[in-house]
Amino acid sequence: MFVMFMKSETKEVPTFQKISFQEACERTHELEHQYRQQGKIASIDFRVLNEENQELYAGMYQLGSHFAINLLDHIQKQLSQMKINPKQEAIKQSFLEKLYHEVPYRLHPEAIEFPEEEEAESTLTPGTPSKGGYTSKLSRLHRKMIYGGSALSVLLLSIGCWTTVSASQQQSDEVMQLQQKLQEEEQLTKLYETALLGDTEKALQQFSQEKGKKSSPTQQEVYMNLLLEEKKYKEAVKVGGEKKVEDRLLEKGDVQSLKTFQESFPSSTGTFDVAYLEQRWEDVLSQKDVRMTEKRQRMKGYALLRTGKVEEAKKQVNHLQDERIHQKIKQYEQVQQEIKDLQKRIEEEQQKDPKDESKIQSLTEEKKKKERTLNSI
């Protein structure tokens, strides 16, 4: 089986490149561990394909969220949460067995030691490291709120390839709908192949020829992304709309692309995005009429934090279920208070007679380190 990442908030996960399921698990396993240690979170949209490039599964993985340890663990957990009938259960189990056979045992969730979840949640405070670095930072309630609300699209489209499904099962309405969906996706997978072979222009031409026909949201998404890769922003706007293109360029985090897009489609939202990526915090906060999304709300909260407006930052992100920004605010407050305490101690030492210059020097150096920490949060 293979995996194709369709959209990614991190450059460490390349998009529109078909890789083996094992390689995808290896990569997500490594990045999950790395992001947890760094306190980072990044979303990636992915698809699981079979050897015929038929789409078996589509979903969204949040690296660093502590929900799963790799792609295999993520899919297993998401499928376990689905309410399915007995007919679909056989399909699910067959699919999972195939995935397990694709990767070595060391990448299986059960092969990695974890503290019991109940124990971890009752004894460890959020963000506390544990053996292996895989202790969940989110309570069960938080996980339900974050992951239960995410619109994960599961497309088990390889029913015809699985001998475990009986003929009578294939006649059900649900199976018929899935088979119809598979037929609709066949043309799209051919376009995937064309783009993956490096012939982006040919793929774009084929998409362009289909413009007069009814295309699926997935086809439009792929077409728009291919246009963006070729920096054909005006054409991309015709496909996905100005707002969607603007949001996608922000997700890619490419400042130059955003600036180029701004030349043809200027907006306060685009100016906001560019200022944020260039870390011009005052310019971020000065923008009016910004089209706010959850991501931009986090961005504004972070800009408020970096300008020392801690209470305003708290109000800005208070309603967001985002552990990362809340932890940053908590850390910022803590370091900020430590700096104030060090400054007070320095002033007290300077008033003493005689002064202890070595102690003052030591406290000053410690304060400088804290200030560097504050600037890096």
C-alpha positions, 0 to 999 in steps of 0.5 A: 500500500501507498500514502500520498500527503495532499496538504501539509503544514510542515515542509518536512512532509512533502505533498503529492508524492506517493510513498510506501505505507511503511515509509509514511509510518516511519516518517510520521513516527519520527516527526510525532516524537520530534514535535512532541519534544518541541511542543509543536503541532502540524496538520497533514491530510493524507490518502492511503492508496492500493497498488492500482492507485485506488483510494482506500482511506483519507484522513487528517493527522495532527503531528505532535498532538499526542493522539497517535504515535504514527500513521498506523496508530492514527488510522487504527484509533480513528476506525475504532471510533467509527460506528459501523454495522457488522457488514462493514466490520469485516471490511475494517478488520481486513483493511487494518490487517493489511496495514499491519502487514505493511510495517515492521513490528517495531512500528506497531502501537502495541510494540511501544511501551506507554504508561497506562493512560488512566495513570498518566492522566491522573498523575501527570500534569499537562506537558510532563515528560514521561518514559519514551516521551509519549505521555498524553498532554490532553485529557480524555475530554480534550481529545474528544473535543479536538478529534471528535469534532474534526471532520475526518473523511473515511473512504474504504473504496477497495471493497471489490478487491477484498475477497472477504466481502460476500456477494450479498454484502456488495449489493447493499446500498452502502457498498453500492455508494462506495463503488460509485465513489470509486468509479468517480475517483478512478480518473483522479488517480490517473491524474495523480500518477501524471503529476507524480511522474513530474508532468505537472503541465499535462495533469493541468491540461487534463484538469482544464479539459474537465472544467466544463464537467461536474468535478468533485471537491477532491478534484478541485482541491487537487487541481488548485494545489497543482496550479499553486505549485506552478504559481498560477495564482489567477487560475487557482483563484478561478478554481478554488476562490480567492479566500481558499487560495489565500488560506492554502498559501498561508498553510504552506508558509511561503512568504514570497508566494504570499507576497506575489499573490498579494500583488494581484489580490491585495487584502488586509488578510494577506497583509496580516499573513505576511507580517506574521510570517516575517514576525512583524508583530506590531504590523500583525496587530495593526491590521483591520478587517482581517478574515479570521480563521482559527489559525489566524486567531492563534496567530493574533494571540501569539502576536499579542503574546510576543508584544507583551500583551499577555492578558489580551493574548489569553482572551484572544485564544481562550475559546480555542482548544489548542494546547500548544498556544495555551502552554506558550502563554503559560510559559511566557508568564512564568519566564516573564515573572522570573525576569521580574524577580531577577531584576528585583534581586539585582536592584537589591544587591546594588543597594547593598554596601559593600556590593557583591559584584560577582553576585550581581554579574551572575544574576545579570547573566541569568536574567539575560538567559531568561530574556533570550528564552522569552524571545524564543517562545 
